[in-house]
Structure formats: structure tokens, C-alpha cells
């Protein structure tokens, strides 16, 4: 395992990857910690900011091109940027079940499933985790 391929990439890629890794760890903390507390809300706001950074930074990553400089993964970024404020609004309006579902869906889809696709051979994270 070596961070060299990630650190040698264009600046948007390590920013995107490190924000995603931090969001993943904080998301796991959120799942394990008590809900509705001040720490939950504080970590939640940090998680939302990290996820917004992950989604926004993806628009400067163009290794896979399907539609001009973009790919289908960019649709997930748009979806994430739409769903994040919706999830926050659901919490704010005490729609806890809807908030929970949205956050779990974003965590599993935007971090979990999308993260697994970064491990496909030929991708930078594959080189980071498994070597060249």
C-alpha cells in the first residue's frame, strides 16, 4: 500500500479521496453514536460538508469520459448535492425516519458503492491499495 499514486495525481483527486475517506470514517462514527445529541449534530454538519466537497471536487476529475469530460459518476455527484440539503432539511423539520433513510442511502451509495468502483484495476485507488 502506497499513497504515492494518489499524491502524484492532479490536486482534485487527493482532495476528493481524502475527503471521501474522512466522510467514510465519520459516517461510521455517526452510525455507532447516539442520535440527536450535540456531538451527532456537529459531526453530521462536518460529514455534510465533507460529502459536498467530495461531490463538488468530482467535477474536476475526468479520468473516465463518456459525455464530453464527464461520466455517469458525475450524475451521482449531482444527486448527492441535491440530497444533502434535503437530508438536513428533513432533520430540521423532525422527519427523523426520512433523514435517517437519506443519510444511510448517501453513505452506502455515494461512499460505499462508488468507493468500491475506485478499486477497479487501472484506477488510482487500486494502485494505492494493491500496488501497481
Number of C-alpha atoms within 10 A of each C-alpha: 11 13 14 12 17 19 14 11 11 11 13 15 22 19 16 21 19 14 20 23 15 14 24 21 11 17 22 11 14 17 13 9 12 11 13 10 10 10 13 16 14 10 17 19 13 15 23 20 15 21 26 21 18 26 23 18 19 21 17 14 18 14 12 13 12 11 8 8 13 17 16 11 18 17 12 17 21 15 14 23 18 12 16 20 13 16 21 18 14 17 17 11 10 11 13 15 11 15 20 16 12 18 21 14 15 21 20 15 15 21 19 14 12 14 17 12 14 15 16 12 13 10 15 25 24 19 20 17 13 12 14 13
